[in-house]
Amino acid sequence: MSVDLSPIDESLLAEIAGLHGMPKGAFNIRRDGQLVERHNSAFIEISTKTDVPGIDIRIAPGTKGETVYIPVIVTQSGLKDVVYNTFYVGEDCDIKIVAGCGIHNASHEASEHDGIHSFYLGKNSRVVYVEKHYGEGEGTGERILNPTTNVYMEENSYCEMELVQLRGVTSTVRDTNAELAAGAKLVLVEKLLTHDNQTAESNMKVELKGDDSSVQVISRSVAQDNSVQIFNPLVIGEAACRGHVQCDAIIMGNAKVKAIPGIEAASEDALLVHEAAIGKIAGDQIVKLMTLGLTEEEAEKEILDDFLS
């Protein structure tokens, strides 16, 4: 890489953002609460906020085919990092945003990153947003990630969000809020993996305010060992809209999962559906893969990887 990053830094960036070197176009890389490197493009401007920690990302109307990278890495034990990042997406855009945070903690002190991301999507714009969280390190200190995601969608905009928690996050409280105008569509996919004594709480509130707005919420999670997960997705239909909430979880060991999918209709023309399923891996699935030459552990990993893919 062109800047002074350690092998640990590079490994974290590869894990959460798929980066192997500095990306092209607009990007902002943050490490331990400080800017590492930033670049703008002809149609995307990233600037530092003056009132709170964080950045403003402004995408010019009509911008298409660009990807913005804004990953954060934390390697300093005892650090609590808070950022407020705001995305202003102009009308008629078609872009991808790659975020995420990786924590390496080799100490007994807790390391924490709280990212508050707000998205304002202009009319007819399309955004694909990918956010991955990951923790590692031999230390006993906690690795804490508390993301807040706020989405405000104007008429006929489209947003697809993939919110992923990989291994190693000690605890997380995830808050996701969205408001959709007429014709707007949101696809919200959340994938969580917890293990050991980790805890994860996911709260979602999606308000369908305009006619023909729609949301699809898909939550897939795996809870292992003694970990605990709680899901609180809520979809509110205030117009002639459509909403579907699906929560699927695999539970292993002594883990606990609580799913409370909710729907509220404030219009007689709202069509809302919710469903939830929690269970263990079926034994016949493991047996089938073992007949193909996999060990029991390999078969279990294959099933989990497929479930969360």
VEXBA-899422 format. One record per residue (C-alpha): x, y negated, z negated; residue number from 1; residue in three letters. Coordinates in Angstrom, 3 decimals, decimal comma. Last residue first. Example, Ala and Ser with C-alpha at 12.3 -4.5 7.8 and 13.67 -1.06 7.14 Angstrom:
2
+----------+----------+----------+-----+---------+
:     east :    north :       up : num : residuo :
+----------+----------+----------+-----+---------+
:   13,670 :    1,060 :   -7,140 :   2 :     Ser :
:   12,300 :    4,500 :   -7,800 :   1 :     Ala :
+----------+----------+----------+-----+---------+
***
This chain:
309
+----------+----------+----------+-----+---------+
:     east :    north :       up : num : residuo :
+----------+----------+----------+-----+---------+
:  -23,740 :   16,456 :   -2,003 : 309 :     Ser :
:  -24,817 :   16,942 :   -5,620 : 308 :     Leu :
:  -26,577 :   20,268 :   -5,096 : 307 :     Phe :
:  -23,942 :   21,521 :   -2,654 : 306 :     Asp :
:  -21,137 :   20,757 :   -5,116 : 305 :     Asp :
:  -23,081 :   22,469 :   -7,899 : 304 :     Leu :
:  -23,693 :   25,618 :   -5,849 : 303 :     Ile :
:  -20,056 :   25,823 :   -4,708 : 302 :     Glu :
:  -18,825 :   25,311 :   -8,288 : 301 :     Lys :
:  -20,998 :   28,174 :   -9,542 : 300 :     Glu :
:  -19,780 :   30,472 :   -6,775 : 299 :     Ala :
:  -16,148 :   29,622 :   -7,524 : 298 :     Glu :
:  -16,656 :   30,354 :  -11,230 : 297 :     Glu :
:  -18,397 :   33,670 :  -10,478 : 296 :     Glu :
:  -15,593 :   34,635 :   -8,090 : 295 :     Thr :
:  -16,244 :   34,272 :   -4,375 : 294 :     Leu :
:  -15,974 :   37,206 :   -1,952 : 293 :     Gly :
:  -19,191 :   36,937 :    0,034 : 292 :     Leu :
:  -20,964 :   39,239 :   -2,435 : 291 :     Thr :
:  -20,096 :   36,632 :   -5,078 : 290 :     Met :
:  -22,090 :   34,052 :   -3,103 : 289 :     Leu :
:  -25,241 :   36,176 :   -3,253 : 288 :     Lys :
:  -24,729 :   36,966 :   -6,927 : 287 :     Val :
:  -24,436 :   33,266 :   -7,801 : 286 :     Ile :
:  -27,663 :   32,403 :   -5,989 : 285 :     Gln :
:  -29,396 :   35,435 :   -7,486 : 284 :     Asp :
:  -28,671 :   34,123 :  -10,968 : 283 :     Gly :
:  -30,570 :   30,901 :  -10,372 : 282 :     Ala :
:  -28,702 :   27,870 :  -11,659 : 281 :     Ile :
:  -30,550 :   26,405 :  -14,627 : 280 :     Lys :
:  -33,631 :   24,242 :  -14,637 : 279 :     Gly :
:  -35,127 :   20,756 :  -14,630 : 278 :     Ile :
:  -37,712 :   19,575 :  -12,092 : 277 :     Ala :
:  -39,433 :   16,193 :  -11,823 : 276 :     Ala :
:  -42,120 :   14,763 :   -9,564 : 275 :     Glu :
:  -43,586 :   11,366 :   -8,763 : 274 :     His :
:  -46,005 :   10,086 :   -6,134 : 273 :     Val :
:  -47,315 :    6,608 :   -5,330 : 272 :     Leu :
:  -49,748 :    5,412 :   -2,652 : 271 :     Leu :
:  -50,769 :    1,810 :   -3,328 : 270 :     Ala :
:  -53,949 :    0,727 :   -1,553 : 269 :     Asp :
:  -55,998 :    0,377 :   -4,736 : 268 :     Glu :
:  -53,427 :   -2,113 :   -5,977 : 267 :     Ser :
:  -51,747 :   -2,433 :   -9,374 : 266 :     Ala :
:  -50,528 :    1,172 :   -9,305 : 265 :     Ala :
:  -47,968 :    2,265 :  -11,892 : 264 :     Glu :
:  -45,604 :    5,207 :  -11,484 : 263 :     Ile :
:  -43,287 :    6,813 :  -14,025 : 262 :     Gly :
:  -40,604 :    9,517 :  -13,986 : 261 :     Pro :
:  -39,627 :   10,527 :  -17,532 : 260 :     Ile :
:  -36,748 :   12,998 :  -17,283 : 259 :     Ala :
:  -34,981 :   14,312 :  -20,393 : 258 :     Lys :
:  -31,907 :   16,489 :  -19,968 : 257 :     Val :
:  -30,038 :   18,332 :  -22,724 : 256 :     Lys :
:  -26,775 :   20,274 :  -22,492 : 255 :     Ala :
:  -26,079 :   23,384 :  -24,547 : 254 :     Asn :
:  -24,566 :   25,379 :  -21,668 : 253 :     Gly :
:  -25,850 :   24,324 :  -18,249 : 252 :     Met :
:  -28,747 :   22,190 :  -17,009 : 251 :     Ile :
:  -29,432 :   21,486 :  -13,353 : 250 :     Ile :
:  -31,539 :   18,405 :  -12,691 : 249 :     Ala :
:  -33,998 :   17,229 :  -10,041 : 248 :     Asp :
:  -35,865 :   13,918 :  -10,232 : 247 :     Cys :
:  -38,055 :   12,813 :   -7,304 : 246 :     Gln :
:  -39,844 :    9,469 :   -7,154 : 245 :     Val :
:  -41,943 :    8,552 :   -4,101 : 244 :     His :
:  -43,439 :    5,143 :   -3,371 : 243 :     Gly :
:  -45,681 :    3,769 :   -0,654 : 242 :     Arg :
:  -47,262 :    0,342 :   -0,310 : 241 :     Cys :
:  -50,543 :   -1,493 :    0,241 : 240 :     Ala :
:  -49,773 :   -3,952 :   -2,558 : 239 :     Ala :
:  -48,638 :   -4,153 :   -6,197 : 238 :     Glu :
:  -47,092 :   -0,695 :   -6,514 : 237 :     Gly :
:  -44,846 :   -0,277 :   -9,558 : 236 :     Ile :
:  -42,170 :    2,435 :   -9,497 : 235 :     Val :
:  -40,507 :    3,492 :  -12,769 : 234 :     Leu :
:  -37,428 :    5,695 :  -13,223 : 233 :     Pro :
:  -36,459 :    6,557 :  -16,833 : 232 :     Asn :
:  -33,873 :    9,347 :  -16,791 : 231 :     Phe :
:  -32,063 :   10,567 :  -19,931 : 230 :     Ile :
:  -28,949 :   12,766 :  -19,917 : 229 :     Gln :
:  -27,131 :   14,522 :  -22,758 : 228 :     Val :
:  -23,833 :   16,430 :  -22,663 : 227 :     Ser :
:  -23,089 :   19,455 :  -24,813 : 226 :     Asn :
:  -21,585 :   21,684 :  -22,066 : 225 :     Asp :
:  -22,883 :   20,666 :  -18,622 : 224 :     Gln :
:  -25,551 :   18,322 :  -17,243 : 223 :     Ala :
:  -25,889 :   18,239 :  -13,456 : 222 :     Val :
:  -27,914 :   15,514 :  -11,821 : 221 :     Ser :
:  -29,951 :   14,660 :   -8,767 : 220 :     Arg :
:  -32,179 :   11,586 :   -8,644 : 219 :     Ser :
:  -33,989 :   10,685 :   -5,423 : 218 :     Ile :
:  -36,025 :    7,480 :   -5,355 : 217 :     Val :
:  -37,835 :    6,684 :   -2,104 : 216 :     Gln :
:  -39,253 :    3,185 :   -1,852 : 215 :     Val :
:  -41,771 :    1,505 :    0,418 : 214 :     Ser :
:  -43,102 :   -1,883 :    1,481 : 213 :     Ser :
:  -46,041 :   -1,807 :    3,898 : 212 :     Asp :
:  -47,745 :   -4,729 :    2,159 : 211 :     Asp :
:  -45,518 :   -6,680 :   -0,206 : 210 :     Gly :
:  -44,749 :   -6,498 :   -3,928 : 209 :     Lys :
:  -43,327 :   -3,015 :   -4,397 : 208 :     Leu :
:  -41,596 :   -3,373 :   -7,763 : 207 :     Glu :
:  -38,820 :   -0,874 :   -8,525 : 206 :     Val :
:  -37,668 :   -0,364 :  -12,109 : 205 :     Lys :
:  -34,927 :    2,130 :  -12,874 : 204 :     Met :
:  -33,280 :    3,198 :  -16,127 : 203 :     Asn :
:  -30,521 :    5,814 :  -16,184 : 202 :     Ser :
:  -29,016 :    7,014 :  -19,459 : 201 :     Glu :
:  -25,888 :    9,148 :  -19,505 : 200 :     Ala :
:  -24,128 :   10,754 :  -22,460 : 199 :     Thr :
:  -20,896 :   12,752 :  -22,600 : 198 :     Gln :
:  -20,181 :   15,456 :  -25,160 : 197 :     Asn :
:  -18,356 :   17,843 :  -22,748 : 196 :     Asp :
:  -19,854 :   17,341 :  -19,284 : 195 :     His :
:  -21,902 :   14,877 :  -17,234 : 194 :     Thr :
:  -22,460 :   14,724 :  -13,479 : 193 :     Leu :
:  -24,797 :   12,188 :  -11,950 : 192 :     Leu :
:  -26,153 :   11,568 :   -8,455 : 191 :     Lys :
:  -28,515 :    8,663 :   -7,738 : 190 :     Glu :
:  -30,148 :    8,064 :   -4,357 : 189 :     Val :
:  -32,246 :    4,928 :   -3,818 : 188 :     Leu :
:  -33,815 :    4,455 :   -0,401 : 187 :     Val :
:  -35,416 :    1,005 :   -0,233 : 186 :     Leu :
:  -37,733 :   -0,217 :    2,530 : 185 :     Lys :
:  -39,040 :   -3,738 :    3,110 : 184 :     Ala :
:  -42,178 :   -4,216 :    5,211 : 183 :     Gly :
:  -43,611 :   -6,898 :    2,935 : 182 :     Ala :
:  -41,340 :   -7,940 :    0,070 : 181 :     Ala :
:  -39,481 :   -5,545 :   -2,222 : 180 :     Leu :
:  -38,220 :   -6,209 :   -5,743 : 179 :     Glu :
:  -35,545 :   -3,947 :   -7,235 : 178 :     Ala :
:  -34,029 :   -3,143 :  -10,621 : 177 :     Asn :
:  -31,363 :   -0,585 :  -11,560 : 176 :     Thr :
:  -29,988 :   -0,235 :  -15,086 : 175 :     Asp :
:  -27,346 :    2,428 :  -15,803 : 174 :     Arg :
:  -26,226 :    3,131 :  -19,359 : 173 :     Val :
:  -23,053 :    5,175 :  -19,300 : 172 :     Thr :
:  -20,972 :    7,252 :  -21,674 : 171 :     Ser :
:  -17,787 :    9,293 :  -21,600 : 170 :     Thr :
:  -17,250 :    9,076 :  -17,839 : 169 :     Val :
:  -14,864 :   11,850 :  -16,761 : 168 :     Gly :
:  -16,420 :   13,416 :  -13,691 : 167 :     Arg :
:  -18,260 :   11,763 :  -10,817 : 166 :     Leu :
:  -21,073 :    9,274 :  -11,214 : 165 :     Gln :
:  -22,695 :    8,362 :   -7,914 : 164 :     Val :
:  -25,054 :    5,582 :   -6,844 : 163 :     Leu :
:  -25,961 :    5,856 :   -3,169 : 162 :     Glu :
:  -28,061 :    2,887 :   -2,116 : 161 :     Met :
:  -29,890 :    2,484 :    1,197 : 160 :     Glu :
:  -31,365 :   -0,935 :    1,824 : 159 :     Cys :
:  -33,713 :   -2,041 :    4,585 : 158 :     Tyr :
:  -35,170 :   -5,488 :    5,231 : 157 :     Ser :
:  -38,585 :   -5,939 :    6,837 : 156 :     Asn :
:  -39,463 :   -8,997 :    4,722 : 155 :     Glu :
:  -37,043 :  -10,004 :    1,974 : 154 :     Glu :
:  -35,365 :   -7,625 :   -0,459 : 153 :     Met :
:  -34,138 :   -8,546 :   -3,926 : 152 :     Tyr :
:  -31,896 :   -5,881 :   -5,453 : 151 :     Val :
:  -30,461 :   -5,909 :   -8,986 : 150 :     Asn :
:  -27,878 :   -3,311 :  -10,030 : 149 :     Thr :
:  -26,541 :   -3,090 :  -13,573 : 148 :     Thr :
:  -23,604 :   -0,767 :  -14,238 : 147 :     Pro :
:  -22,457 :    0,370 :  -17,703 : 146 :     Asn :
:  -19,217 :    2,378 :  -17,488 : 145 :     Leu :
:  -17,431 :    3,599 :  -20,625 : 144 :     Ile :
:  -14,275 :    5,712 :  -20,777 : 143 :     Arg :
:  -13,778 :    6,570 :  -24,446 : 142 :     Glu :
:  -10,330 :    6,919 :  -25,992 : 141 :     Gly :
:   -9,067 :   10,448 :  -26,625 : 140 :     Thr :
:   -6,234 :   10,060 :  -24,150 : 139 :     Gly :
:   -5,386 :   12,553 :  -21,404 : 138 :     Glu :
:   -6,814 :   10,424 :  -18,608 : 137 :     Gly :
:   -9,752 :   10,412 :  -16,202 : 136 :     Glu :
:  -12,975 :    8,590 :  -15,388 : 135 :     Gly :
:  -15,027 :    8,133 :  -12,225 : 134 :     Tyr :
:  -17,816 :    5,919 :  -10,933 : 133 :     His :
:  -18,896 :    5,712 :   -7,297 : 132 :     Lys :
:  -20,951 :    2,992 :   -5,616 : 131 :     Glu :
:  -22,081 :    3,173 :   -1,987 : 130 :     Val :
:  -24,311 :    0,467 :   -0,471 : 129 :     Tyr :
:  -25,831 :    0,683 :    3,012 : 128 :     Val :
:  -27,407 :   -2,615 :    4,007 : 127 :     Val :
:  -29,850 :   -3,442 :    6,796 : 126 :     Arg :
:  -31,202 :   -6,946 :    7,421 : 125 :     Ser :
:  -34,596 :   -7,732 :    8,964 : 124 :     Asn :
:  -35,185 :  -10,696 :    6,645 : 123 :     Lys :
:  -32,383 :  -11,576 :    4,260 : 122 :     Gly :
:  -31,145 :   -9,281 :    1,502 : 121 :     Leu :
:  -30,193 :  -10,772 :   -1,858 : 120 :     Tyr :
:  -28,120 :   -8,278 :   -3,841 : 119 :     Phe :
:  -27,110 :   -8,622 :   -7,490 : 118 :     Ser :
:  -24,315 :   -6,562 :   -9,079 : 117 :     His :
:  -23,606 :   -6,580 :  -12,812 : 116 :     Ile :
:  -20,499 :   -4,452 :  -13,449 : 115 :     Gly :
:  -19,685 :   -3,400 :  -17,000 : 114 :     Asp :
:  -16,247 :   -1,782 :  -17,342 : 113 :     His :
:  -15,061 :   -0,224 :  -20,569 : 112 :     Glu :
:  -11,870 :    1,280 :  -21,994 : 111 :     Ser :
:  -11,991 :    2,730 :  -25,516 : 110 :     Ala :
:   -8,849 :    3,057 :  -27,628 : 109 :     Glu :
:   -7,207 :    6,439 :  -28,275 : 108 :     His :
:   -4,890 :    6,144 :  -25,274 : 107 :     Ser :
:   -4,375 :    7,615 :  -21,784 : 106 :     Ala :
:   -7,400 :    6,008 :  -20,178 : 105 :     Asn :
:   -7,688 :    5,952 :  -16,385 : 104 :     His :
:  -10,954 :    4,308 :  -15,333 : 103 :     Ile :
:  -12,322 :    4,224 :  -11,777 : 102 :     Gly :
:  -14,981 :    1,786 :  -10,672 : 101 :     Cys :
:  -17,156 :    1,665 :   -7,570 : 100 :     Gly :
:  -17,937 :   -0,492 :   -4,550 :  99 :     Ala :
:  -18,349 :    0,151 :   -0,835 :  98 :     Val :
:  -20,674 :   -2,189 :    1,085 :  97 :     Ile :
:  -21,920 :   -1,353 :    4,576 :  96 :     Lys :
:  -23,378 :   -3,807 :    7,075 :  95 :     Ile :
:  -26,251 :   -4,469 :    9,492 :  94 :     Asp :
:  -27,324 :   -8,118 :    9,394 :  93 :     Cys :
:  -30,469 :   -9,656 :   10,904 :  92 :     Asp :
:  -30,905 :  -12,326 :    8,210 :  91 :     Glu :
:  -28,081 :  -13,225 :    5,851 :  90 :     Gly :
:  -26,811 :  -11,051 :    3,019 :  89 :     Val :
:  -25,920 :  -12,935 :   -0,159 :  88 :     Tyr :
:  -24,148 :  -10,501 :   -2,470 :  87 :     Phe :
:  -23,534 :  -11,450 :   -6,091 :  86 :     Thr :
:  -20,889 :   -9,886 :   -8,338 :  85 :     Asn :
:  -20,938 :  -10,492 :  -12,088 :  84 :     Tyr :
:  -17,987 :   -8,859 :  -13,832 :  83 :     Val :
:  -17,337 :   -7,531 :  -17,330 :  82 :     Val :
:  -14,103 :   -5,773 :  -18,362 :  81 :     Asp :
:  -13,672 :   -4,424 :  -21,880 :  80 :     Lys :
:  -10,015 :   -3,430 :  -22,247 :  79 :     Leu :
:   -8,828 :   -1,230 :  -25,134 :  78 :     Gly :
:   -6,696 :    0,923 :  -22,865 :  77 :     Ser :
:   -5,482 :   -0,710 :  -19,659 :  76 :     Gln :
:   -5,884 :    1,495 :  -16,576 :  75 :     Thr :
:   -9,100 :    0,022 :  -15,160 :  74 :     Val :
:   -9,862 :    0,065 :  -11,423 :  73 :     Ile :
:  -12,453 :   -1,971 :   -9,548 :  72 :     Val :
:  -13,543 :   -1,488 :   -5,919 :  71 :     Pro :
:  -14,988 :   -4,289 :   -3,725 :  70 :     Ile :
:  -14,823 :   -3,035 :   -0,113 :  69 :     Tyr :
:  -16,923 :   -4,696 :    2,623 :  68 :     Val :
:  -17,692 :   -2,781 :    5,823 :  67 :     Thr :
:  -18,584 :   -4,506 :    9,100 :  66 :     Glu :
:  -20,755 :   -3,226 :   11,965 :  65 :     Gly :
:  -23,111 :   -6,193 :   12,213 :  64 :     Lys :
:  -23,186 :   -9,801 :   11,038 :  63 :     Thr :
:  -26,305 :  -11,537 :   12,407 :  62 :     Gly :
:  -26,633 :  -14,015 :    9,571 :  61 :     Pro :
:  -23,327 :  -14,618 :    7,733 :  60 :     Ala :
:  -22,441 :  -12,388 :    4,809 :  59 :     Ile :
:  -21,634 :  -14,232 :    1,584 :  58 :     Arg :
:  -19,923 :  -12,330 :   -1,239 :  57 :     Ile :
:  -19,799 :  -14,218 :   -4,538 :  56 :     Asp :
:  -17,297 :  -12,957 :   -7,102 :  55 :     Ile :
:  -16,942 :  -12,143 :  -10,768 :  54 :     Gly :
:  -16,197 :  -13,584 :  -14,183 :  53 :     Pro :
:  -18,697 :  -16,293 :  -15,133 :  52 :     Val :
:  -19,116 :  -20,002 :  -14,324 :  51 :     Asp :
:  -16,698 :  -20,639 :  -11,436 :  50 :     Thr :
:  -17,329 :  -17,517 :   -9,383 :  49 :     Lys :
:  -14,453 :  -16,428 :   -7,166 :  48 :     Thr :
:  -15,070 :  -16,376 :   -3,414 :  47 :     Ser :
:  -15,579 :  -13,680 :   -0,778 :  46 :     Ile :
:  -16,528 :  -14,793 :    2,724 :  45 :     Glu :
:  -17,822 :  -12,451 :    5,426 :  44 :     Ile :
:  -18,285 :  -13,499 :    9,068 :  43 :     Phe :
:  -14,729 :  -14,077 :   10,325 :  42 :     Ala :
:  -13,295 :  -11,773 :    7,678 :  41 :     Ser :
:  -12,135 :  -12,470 :    4,138 :  40 :     Asn :
:   -9,261 :  -10,824 :    2,288 :  39 :     His :
:   -8,566 :  -10,281 :   -1,393 :  38 :     Arg :
:   -5,760 :   -8,720 :   -3,417 :  37 :     Glu :
:   -5,074 :   -7,670 :   -6,986 :  36 :     Val :
:   -7,566 :   -9,884 :   -8,845 :  35 :     Leu :
:   -7,512 :   -9,434 :  -12,607 :  34 :     Gln :
:   -9,740 :   -7,707 :  -15,162 :  33 :     Gly :
:   -7,640 :   -4,568 :  -15,419 :  32 :     Asp :
:   -7,442 :   -4,157 :  -11,635 :  31 :     Arg :
:   -9,670 :   -5,822 :   -9,015 :  30 :     Arg :
:   -9,646 :   -5,232 :   -5,253 :  29 :     Ile :
:  -11,653 :   -7,560 :   -3,009 :  28 :     Asn :
:  -12,271 :   -6,717 :    0,652 :  27 :     Phe :
:  -13,238 :   -8,238 :    3,990 :  26 :     Ala :
:  -11,797 :   -6,750 :    7,173 :  25 :     Gly :
:   -9,335 :   -3,886 :    7,290 :  24 :     Lys :
:   -8,686 :   -1,703 :    4,284 :  23 :     Pro :
:   -5,502 :   -1,664 :    2,187 :  22 :     Met :
:   -3,950 :    1,759 :    1,918 :  21 :     Gly :
:   -5,506 :    5,138 :    1,349 :  20 :     His :
:   -8,998 :    4,084 :    0,318 :  19 :     Leu :
:  -11,821 :    6,592 :   -0,147 :  18 :     Gly :
:  -13,617 :    4,208 :   -2,468 :  17 :     Ala :
:  -13,899 :    5,939 :   -5,843 :  16 :     Ile :
:  -11,324 :    8,713 :   -5,603 :  15 :     Glu :
:   -8,883 :    7,021 :   -3,207 :  14 :     Ala :
:   -8,896 :    3,879 :   -5,323 :  13 :     Leu :
:   -8,229 :    5,946 :   -8,457 :  12 :     Leu :
:   -5,302 :    7,764 :   -6,835 :  11 :     Ser :
:   -3,756 :    4,497 :   -5,658 :  10 :     Glu :
:   -3,958 :    2,990 :   -9,126 :   9 :     Asp :
:   -2,439 :    6,126 :  -10,687 :   8 :     Ile :
:    0,384 :    6,076 :   -8,105 :   7 :     Pro :
:    1,082 :    2,492 :   -9,176 :   6 :     Ser :
:   -0,004 :   -0,537 :   -7,165 :   5 :     Leu :
:    2,223 :   -3,470 :   -6,242 :   4 :     Asp :
:    0,683 :   -4,679 :   -2,998 :   3 :     Val :
:    1,091 :   -3,569 :    0,609 :   2 :     Ser :
:    0,000 :    0,000 :    0,000 :   1 :     Met :
+----------+----------+----------+-----+---------+
***
